[in-house]
Amino acid sequence: MCTEIIEEMNRIIDSHYHNPDLNERLKQFVLAKAQERPVWAEITSSCHRMLGGRSPWIERVAAVTEMMLLALDIADDLQDRDNLSKSWMTCPQEISINALLSFIFAVFGELGELKGIEGADNLPALDGICRYVNCAINGQHRDLTRSIASEQDYIAAVLEKSGSLLKLACYMGCSFLEQSDPKLMADMDEMAGWIGVAAQLDNDLKDVLRYDVKNDLLEKKMTLPILFLLEHSEEEFPVLKQYYDGEIDCGTFLAHKQQCIQYIVDSGCIEYCLAVQTLFVNRIEQMWGEMETLSPWKDVFREATFASFRRSADSYIAVV
């Protein structure tokens, strides 16, 4: 996250929250997130510019995007009870909940202020933002309730959850272009959804190979790699199915750590998920190649979104 975006987010915080402790804590959360090098603001600004946008308000809008996604990130960590080292996970939960509410309503307040400026009346609409966030919440609920039972369920849930967040970041940049082509806007929206799916597959492959507190297997999540592993585990590694069925506890499952890792590597799970991801990446690159976009922003957008997706199975196994 660039310095200008951090400064914009801090300015928004200052304009809405005067309580010294709350103000300082919100800025701490912004700084903590900035150290992870998030790309949401970059996606919004590069999307706007590569499609010919020249709005003087784009950096403020990009900061709003980053702030909204930070709020959703905090909510996700609180719900999943992972990423325990994050600053919003080390403070009392009620403080973190108040912080995420602060970020959300600061977003609404900032957009309201921008709408009141002459010449800025075509900025992103609240109903558009809510449409994407509501869709992401629907996908999150599927994940939280463990209602994913097939590859089709997984793709649908990820398209709702992760895909909607990519769509939101692009919408924040596309919605107030001086001139816009409806077909191009629809193509951007579709492509952003597929980028979200490909990105989530990338994360899920990494997470299934991590044997720490964030491992998806330990949390009994239903990601695409785990669905594949469960389908074949009864014969090849029954301990996994026993753990998911509640027949053994976490400690017993952890005692089979090395065997589980070896099962993941040998099962073909990584290769299968990479093949599925490749289908989405091929579609993304096809759509990308057909779009008329401006340099250098097209390269910035590509690097921030899908440039790194073509990887080999060995690159994932190397993290073990």
NUPADREN-345850 format. One record per residue (C-alpha): residue in three letters; x, y, z. Coordinates in steps of 0.1 Angstrom, whole numbers, always signed. Layout:
% NUPADREN-345850
+------+-------+-------+-------+
! rest !    px !    py !    pz !
+------+-------+-------+-------+
!  Ala !     X !     Y !     Z !
...
+------+-------+-------+-------+
***
This chain:
% NUPADREN-345850
+------+-------+-------+-------+
! rest !    px !    py !    pz !
+------+-------+-------+-------+
!  Met !    +0 !    +0 !    +0 !
!  Cys !   +15 !   +33 !   -11 !
!  Thr !   +21 !   +62 !   +13 !
!  Glu !    -6 !   +83 !    -4 !
!  Ile !   -33 !   +58 !    +3 !
!  Ile !   -22 !   +54 !   +40 !
!  Glu !   -24 !   +92 !   +43 !
!  Glu !   -58 !   +93 !   +27 !
!  Met !   -71 !   +66 !   +51 !
!  Asn !   -57 !   +84 !   +81 !
!  Arg !   -73 !  +116 !   +69 !
!  Ile !  -107 !   +98 !   +67 !
!  Ile !  -102 !   +85 !  +102 !
!  Asp !   -93 !  +119 !  +115 !
!  Ser !  -125 !  +134 !   +99 !
!  His !  -148 !  +109 !  +116 !
!  Tyr !  -133 !   +97 !  +148 !
!  His !  -121 !  +121 !  +174 !
!  Asn !  -118 !   +97 !  +204 !
!  Pro !   -79 !   +96 !  +208 !
!  Asp !   -78 !   +58 !  +216 !
!  Leu !  -101 !   +48 !  +188 !
!  Asn !   -84 !   +71 !  +163 !
!  Glu !   -50 !   +57 !  +172 !
!  Arg !   -61 !   +21 !  +171 !
!  Leu !   -77 !   +25 !  +137 !
!  Lys !   -45 !   +40 !  +124 !
!  Gln !   -26 !   +11 !  +139 !
!  Phe !   -48 !   -14 !  +120 !
!  Val !   -43 !    +6 !   +88 !
!  Leu !    -5 !    +4 !   +93 !
!  Ala !    -6 !   -33 !  +101 !
!  Lys !   -25 !   -40 !   +70 !
!  Ala !    -2 !   -18 !   +49 !
!  Gln !   +27 !   -41 !   +59 !
!  Glu !   +10 !   -70 !   +42 !
!  Arg !   +12 !   -51 !    +9 !
!  Pro !   -26 !   -52 !    +0 !
!  Val !   -35 !   -45 !   -36 !
!  Trp !   -71 !   -33 !   -34 !
!  Ala !   -64 !    +4 !   -38 !
!  Glu !   -40 !    -4 !   -66 !
!  Ile !   -66 !   -24 !   -84 !
!  Thr !   -92 !    +4 !   -81 !
!  Ser !   -68 !   +31 !   -93 !
!  Ser !   -52 !   +11 !  -121 !
!  Cys !   -86 !    -2 !  -133 !
!  His !   -98 !   +34 !  -136 !
!  Arg !   -68 !   +47 !  -154 !
!  Met !   -63 !   +18 !  -178 !
!  Leu !   -98 !   +23 !  -190 !
!  Gly !   -92 !   +60 !  -197 !
!  Gly !  -103 !   +75 !  -164 !
!  Arg !   -88 !  +108 !  -153 !
!  Ser !  -108 !  +116 !  -122 !
!  Pro !   -91 !  +139 !   -96 !
!  Trp !  -109 !  +119 !   -69 !
!  Ile !   -94 !   +85 !   -78 !
!  Glu !   -70 !   +83 !   -49 !
!  Arg !   -97 !   +91 !   -23 !
!  Val !  -119 !   +65 !   -39 !
!  Ala !   -90 !   +40 !   -39 !
!  Ala !   -85 !   +47 !    -1 !
!  Val !  -122 !   +40 !    +4 !
!  Thr !  -118 !    +6 !   -13 !
!  Glu !   -89 !    -3 !    +9 !
!  Met !  -108 !    +8 !   +40 !
!  Met !  -139 !   -13 !   +31 !
!  Leu !  -118 !   -44 !   +24 !
!  Leu !   -99 !   -39 !   +56 !
!  Ala !  -132 !   -40 !   +75 !
!  Leu !  -142 !   -72 !   +58 !
!  Asp !  -107 !   -87 !   +65 !
!  Ile !  -111 !   -80 !  +102 !
!  Ala !  -146 !   -96 !  +102 !
!  Asp !  -132 !  -126 !   +83 !
!  Asp !  -104 !  -131 !  +109 !
!  Leu !  -128 !  -127 !  +138 !
!  Gln !  -152 !  -153 !  +123 !
!  Asp !  -125 !  -178 !  +114 !
!  Arg !  -105 !  -171 !  +146 !
!  Asp !   -72 !  -173 !  +128 !
!  Asn !   -44 !  -150 !  +119 !
!  Leu !   -40 !  -146 !  +157 !
!  Ser !    -9 !  -124 !  +155 !
!  Lys !   -28 !   -96 !  +138 !
!  Ser !   -33 !   -64 !  +158 !
!  Trp !   -71 !   -67 !  +156 !
!  Met !   -68 !  -102 !  +169 !
!  Thr !   -46 !   -94 !  +199 !
!  Cys !   -69 !   -67 !  +213 !
!  Pro !  -103 !   -74 !  +230 !
!  Gln !  -128 !   -87 !  +205 !
!  Glu !  -153 !   -59 !  +213 !
!  Ile !  -127 !   -33 !  +203 !
!  Ser !  -120 !   -50 !  +170 !
!  Ile !  -158 !   -52 !  +162 !
!  Asn !  -161 !   -15 !  +170 !
!  Ala !  -131 !    -8 !  +147 !
!  Leu !  -146 !   -27 !  +117 !
!  Leu !  -179 !    -8 !  +122 !
!  Ser !  -159 !   +24 !  +123 !
!  Phe !  -142 !   +16 !   +90 !
!  Ile !  -175 !    +7 !   +73 !
!  Phe !  -193 !   +38 !   +84 !
!  Ala !  -163 !   +60 !   +76 !
!  Val !  -165 !   +46 !   +41 !
!  Phe !  -202 !   +57 !   +38 !
!  Gly !  -194 !   +91 !   +53 !
!  Glu !  -165 !   +97 !   +29 !
!  Leu !  -186 !   +88 !    -1 !
!  Gly !  -214 !  +110 !   +11 !
!  Glu !  -189 !  +139 !   +14 !
!  Leu !  -175 !  +133 !   -20 !
!  Lys !  -210 !  +133 !   -35 !
!  Gly !  -215 !  +168 !   -22 !
!  Ile !  -186 !  +182 !   -41 !
!  Glu !  -194 !  +198 !   -74 !
!  Gly !  -184 !  +176 !  -103 !
!  Ala !  -181 !  +145 !   -82 !
!  Asp !  -217 !  +134 !   -84 !
!  Asn !  -210 !  +103 !  -105 !
!  Leu !  -187 !   +86 !   -80 !
!  Pro !  -194 !   +49 !   -69 !
!  Ala !  -230 !   +45 !   -57 !
!  Leu !  -237 !   +30 !   -22 !
!  Asp !  -262 !    +6 !   -37 !
!  Gly !  -235 !    -7 !   -61 !
!  Ile !  -210 !   -12 !   -32 !
!  Cys !  -237 !   -29 !   -11 !
!  Arg !  -246 !   -52 !   -39 !
!  Tyr !  -210 !   -66 !   -41 !
!  Val !  -205 !   -67 !    -3 !
!  Asn !  -239 !   -85 !    +2 !
!  Cys !  -229 !  -111 !   -24 !
!  Ala !  -196 !  -116 !    -6 !
!  Ile !  -214 !  -121 !   +27 !
!  Asn !  -236 !  -148 !   +12 !
!  Gly !  -205 !  -166 !    +1 !
!  Gln !  -189 !  -162 !   +35 !
!  His !  -220 !  -177 !   +51 !
!  Arg !  -216 !  -208 !   +29 !
!  Asp !  -180 !  -211 !   +41 !
!  Leu !  -189 !  -206 !   +78 !
!  Thr !  -217 !  -231 !   +78 !
!  Arg !  -196 !  -257 !   +60 !
!  Ser !  -223 !  -261 !   +33 !
!  Ile !  -198 !  -268 !    +5 !
!  Ala !  -200 !  -304 !    -6 !
!  Ser !  -189 !  -305 !   -42 !
!  Glu !  -166 !  -287 !   -67 !
!  Gln !  -197 !  -269 !   -80 !
!  Asp !  -206 !  -257 !   -45 !
!  Tyr !  -170 !  -245 !   -40 !
!  Ile !  -168 !  -225 !   -73 !
!  Ala !  -202 !  -209 !   -66 !
!  Ala !  -192 !  -200 !   -30 !
!  Val !  -158 !  -186 !   -40 !
!  Leu !  -173 !  -167 !   -69 !
!  Glu !  -197 !  -151 !   -44 !
!  Lys !  -171 !  -144 !   -17 !
!  Ser !  -137 !  -138 !   -33 !
!  Gly !  -150 !  -130 !   -67 !
!  Ser !  -173 !  -102 !   -54 !
!  Leu !  -144 !   -85 !   -36 !
!  Leu !  -124 !   -83 !   -68 !
!  Lys !  -155 !   -71 !   -86 !
!  Leu !  -160 !   -44 !   -59 !
!  Ala !  -124 !   -32 !   -63 !
!  Cys !  -129 !   -29 !  -100 !
!  Tyr !  -164 !   -13 !   -97 !
!  Met !  -149 !   +14 !   -75 !
!  Gly !  -126 !   +23 !  -104 !
!  Cys !  -149 !   +17 !  -133 !
!  Ser !  -182 !   +32 !  -121 !
!  Phe !  -173 !   +68 !  -126 !
!  Leu !  -154 !   +68 !  -159 !
!  Glu !  -161 !   +99 !  -180 !
!  Gln !  -172 !   +76 !  -208 !
!  Ser !  -179 !   +39 !  -205 !
!  Asp !  -188 !   +10 !  -228 !
!  Pro !  -215 !   -12 !  -212 !
!  Lys !  -200 !   -44 !  -227 !
!  Leu !  -165 !   -35 !  -215 !
!  Met !  -179 !   -29 !  -180 !
!  Ala !  -197 !   -62 !  -181 !
!  Asp !  -165 !   -80 !  -193 !
!  Met !  -145 !   -63 !  -165 !
!  Asp !  -170 !   -75 !  -139 !
!  Glu !  -169 !  -111 !  -152 !
!  Met !  -132 !  -112 !  -155 !
!  Ala !  -128 !   -98 !  -119 !
!  Gly !  -150 !  -127 !  -106 !
!  Trp !  -128 !  -153 !  -123 !
!  Ile !   -97 !  -136 !  -109 !
!  Gly !  -112 !  -139 !   -75 !
!  Val !  -118 !  -176 !   -80 !
!  Ala !   -82 !  -182 !   -93 !
!  Ala !   -68 !  -162 !   -64 !
!  Gln !   -88 !  -182 !   -38 !
!  Leu !   -76 !  -215 !   -53 !
!  Asp !   -40 !  -202 !   -49 !
!  Asn !   -47 !  -194 !   -12 !
!  Asp !   -64 !  -227 !    -6 !
!  Leu !   -35 !  -247 !   -21 !
!  Lys !   -11 !  -229 !    +2 !
!  Asp !   -32 !  -233 !   +33 !
!  Val !   -38 !  -270 !   +29 !
!  Leu !    +0 !  -275 !   +30 !
!  Arg !    +5 !  -254 !   +62 !
!  Tyr !    +5 !  -273 !   +94 !
!  Asp !    +1 !  -244 !  +118 !
!  Val !   -29 !  -228 !  +134 !
!  Lys !   -42 !  -215 !  +101 !
!  Asn !   -42 !  -249 !   +83 !
!  Asp !   -76 !  -255 !   +66 !
!  Leu !   -76 !  -292 !   +75 !
!  Leu !   -73 !  -285 !  +112 !
!  Glu !  -103 !  -261 !  +109 !
!  Lys !  -123 !  -288 !   +89 !
!  Lys !  -129 !  -264 !   +60 !
!  Met !  -143 !  -276 !   +27 !
!  Thr !  -119 !  -261 !    +1 !
!  Leu !  -114 !  -276 !   -34 !
!  Pro !   -81 !  -294 !   -24 !
!  Ile !   -97 !  -308 !    +7 !
!  Leu !  -128 !  -320 !   -12 !
!  Phe !  -104 !  -339 !   -34 !
!  Leu !   -85 !  -353 !    -5 !
!  Leu !  -116 !  -365 !   +13 !
!  Glu !  -129 !  -382 !   -18 !
!  His !   -98 !  -405 !   -18 !
!  Ser !   -89 !  -406 !   +18 !
!  Glu !  -110 !  -435 !   +30 !
!  Glu !   -87 !  -460 !   +13 !
!  Glu !   -54 !  -440 !   +11 !
!  Phe !   -54 !  -420 !   +43 !
!  Pro !   -84 !  -429 !   +65 !
!  Val !   -73 !  -407 !   +94 !
!  Leu !   -84 !  -376 !   +74 !
!  Lys !  -120 !  -388 !   +70 !
!  Gln !  -121 !  -400 !  +106 !
!  Tyr !  -110 !  -365 !  +118 !
!  Tyr !  -137 !  -348 !   +96 !
!  Asp !  -163 !  -372 !  +108 !
!  Gly !  -154 !  -365 !  +145 !
!  Glu !  -142 !  -400 !  +152 !
!  Ile !  -108 !  -387 !  +163 !
!  Asp !   -97 !  -354 !  +179 !
!  Cys !   -73 !  -327 !  +167 !
!  Gly !   -44 !  -341 !  +188 !
!  Thr !   -47 !  -375 !  +173 !
!  Phe !   -49 !  -361 !  +138 !
!  Leu !   -18 !  -339 !  +144 !
!  Ala !    +1 !  -370 !  +154 !
!  His !    -2 !  -381 !  +117 !
!  Lys !   +12 !  -348 !  +104 !
!  Gln !   +40 !  -362 !   +83 !
!  Gln !   +18 !  -389 !   +68 !
!  Cys !    -8 !  -363 !   +60 !
!  Ile !   +16 !  -341 !   +42 !
!  Gln !   +29 !  -370 !   +22 !
!  Tyr !    -6 !  -380 !   +13 !
!  Ile !   -14 !  -345 !    +0 !
!  Val !   +18 !  -345 !   -21 !
!  Asp !   +12 !  -380 !   -35 !
!  Ser !   -25 !  -378 !   -40 !
!  Gly !   -26 !  -356 !   -71 !
!  Cys !   -45 !  -330 !   -52 !
!  Ile !   -21 !  -301 !   -61 !
!  Glu !   -20 !  -311 !   -98 !
!  Tyr !   -58 !  -313 !   -99 !
!  Cys !   -64 !  -279 !   -84 !
!  Leu !   -38 !  -263 !  -106 !
!  Ala !   -56 !  -278 !  -136 !
!  Val !   -89 !  -263 !  -124 !
!  Gln !   -71 !  -230 !  -118 !
!  Thr !   -56 !  -231 !  -153 !
!  Leu !   -91 !  -232 !  -168 !
!  Phe !   -99 !  -199 !  -151 !
!  Val !   -66 !  -183 !  -159 !
!  Asn !   -70 !  -192 !  -196 !
!  Arg !  -104 !  -175 !  -196 !
!  Ile !   -90 !  -144 !  -178 !
!  Glu !   -61 !  -141 !  -202 !
!  Gln !   -84 !  -145 !  -232 !
!  Met !  -107 !  -117 !  -219 !
!  Trp !   -78 !   -96 !  -210 !
!  Gly !   -63 !   -99 !  -245 !
!  Glu !   -96 !   -87 !  -261 !
!  Met !   -98 !   -56 !  -239 !
!  Glu !   -87 !   -22 !  -250 !
!  Thr !   -67 !    -8 !  -221 !
!  Leu !   -40 !   +19 !  -216 !
!  Ser !    -4 !   +15 !  -206 !
!  Pro !   +13 !   +16 !  -182 !
!  Trp !   -18 !   +10 !  -161 !
!  Lys !   -28 !   -23 !  -178 !
!  Asp !    +5 !   -38 !  -166 !
!  Val !    +0 !   -24 !  -130 !
!  Phe !   -35 !   -40 !  -130 !
!  Arg !   -22 !   -73 !  -143 !
!  Glu !    +6 !   -75 !  -118 !
!  Ala !   -18 !   -67 !   -89 !
!  Thr !   -43 !   -94 !   -99 !
!  Phe !   -34 !  -125 !  -120 !
!  Ala !    +2 !  -122 !  -132 !
!  Ser !   +15 !  -147 !  -107 !
!  Phe !   -11 !  -175 !  -111 !
!  Arg !    +7 !  -198 !  -135 !
!  Arg !   +28 !  -220 !  -111 !
!  Ser !   +40 !  -255 !  -109 !
!  Ala !   +31 !  -282 !   -83 !
!  Asp !   +67 !  -280 !   -71 !
!  Ser !   +63 !  -244 !   -61 !
!  Tyr !   +35 !  -253 !   -37 !
!  Ile !   +53 !  -284 !   -23 !
!  Ala !   +83 !  -262 !   -16 !
!  Val !   +64 !  -244 !   +12 !
!  Val !   +61 !  -276 !   +32 !
+------+-------+-------+-------+
***
